[in-house]
Amino acid sequence: MTKNKIYIPVFLIILFLISYLRSPDIFNNGRFWGEDGVVYFQQAIKNSFFDNFFKIYTPTAGYYNLFPRIVALLSSNFNLEVAPMVNNYLCYITIFYIFCIILFNDSFLFKNNNKEKFIFCLLVLLCPTLVPEIWLNSVNAQIYLTISALFILYLK
């Protein structure tokens, strides 16, 4: 049991380093991608916090985007130089959450084996079709929320 306590933080550090190496510019400088800046962040800046909170439930292009609106709402509280990085790191939290689900829980998908858990984490990080240029934005973070829901369904 002591080995598990040592390996898991090391796995998380390795996964973060791989994430960073995948696109260091996004982690260092941040950026808005597509609707993140043009639609959601712009609306969050123009309206008051109260108006933005209720715009969360307003459809954009015919569908509801709850997560991008919440991320824009939170990142709009920072100045314009820092807001894109806040946006990117909030989106990375969705991926980090999947790593925690895999590493800290037992699942029907894999044995309680550190090697398998680490491989599953690598698959989550590297296999989605999001190329490094677009993988940390709030619209595409919903894909990772779906993956986390899948892993939650298979928890013991």
N, C-alpha and C positions, 0 to 999 in steps of 0.2 A: 504494500500500500504506500510506502514511503517513496518508491520509485515513481508512482503516478503523480505524487505531489511535486516531484522535481521535474518531470518531463513536460507537464502541461504548460507551465510558464515558459519553458524553453521553446515548445512548439508555437506558442502565441508570438513570441519574439521573432522566430524564424518566419512565420506567416506574415507578420507585419513587414519584415525586411523584404520578403519576396514581393509583397504588395507595393512597397516603396520603389523597388527596383523595376517594377513593371511600368511605372510612369512617375519618375521623381519630380518632374516639372509640376504635375498636378498637386502633389503633396507640398511642394515648396512655395508655389506661387498661387495656386488655385485658379479657377476660371468658371464662369457660367457657361452652360452649353444649351443652345437652343431655347426652349421654353423656360428653362430655369431663370434666365435673365430677362428675356424679352416679355414674357407673360407674368410669371409668378413673382419674381423679385420686383419688377416694375410696379405691379399692383400693390405689393406690400409696402413699397416706398410711398406711393401716392396716397394711400388711404391710412386712416388711423388704425391702431391695434384692434379696436372694437369692430370696425368695419371689415378688417382683414379676417378676423376670427369668424365672422358670419359668411364671408366669401368662400370659406373652406367648403361650404355646402352648396356652392354654385358650380354648375357644370361648365367645363371648358371644352370647346369643340365637341359637345355632345356627351361627354363622360366626366365622371367625378375623379379628380386627382387630389385626394386628401393629403398624401405624404408630401408631394411637392409644395403644396400650399403651406403646410406646417413648417417645412424646412425654410421656405422663403420668409415666412413670418418670423422665425427665430433669427435667420441671418440678417434680416433688415434692421435688427437692433444694433448692428455693428457698422463701423464706417465702411465706405465703398472699397477701400484697399483690402480689408480683412474679410468682408462678407463672402466673396467667392470661396475662400479657404474654409470658412465656417460651413458653407453649403457642402463642399466636398467631404469634409470630415464628418458631418452629420450623416452623409450618405455612406461613408465607410463604416460607420457604427452598425448599419444593417448587415454588412458582411461580417464584421467582428462578432455580432450577435450569433450568427450561424456557427462560427467557430466555437463559441462558448456552448451552444446547444450540443454540438457534436462532442466536444472534449469533456464536458462536465456531466453528461447524462448517459444513461444506458438506452440503447435503441434496438428495435427488432431488425434494423437494416444491417448492422454490423455487430461483431462480437465486442465484448468489453476489452479490446486490445488496443494499446496505444498506437501501434503501427497502422492498423486499419483506420483508426480515428484520424490520424495525421494524413493518411492518403485521401480520406473523404474530404478533409479540409482543403487539401491541394486541388482536388477535383472541383470543389465549389469555387475556389479562387481562379483557376485557370481554364476551366471548361466552358463556362457560358460564352456565348458568341460575342460578347461585348469586347471590342478591341480597346487597348489601353487609352486611346484618345477619348473615348466616350463612356468609360465604365463608372466613373464617379460623378453621376448627376442624379438629381432627385427623380426624374421621370423614369430612368432605367433602374433606379434602386428598388422599384416596385417588383422587379424580377427577383431580386434577392429576398424581398419580403415573402414572395410566393415560395421560394426554395425553403425559407425558414419555416413556413407553415407546413410544408411537406415533412420536414424533419420533426416538427412538433407532433404531427399525426402518428409518427412511428416511434415515439418515445414509449418506454415501458412504464 
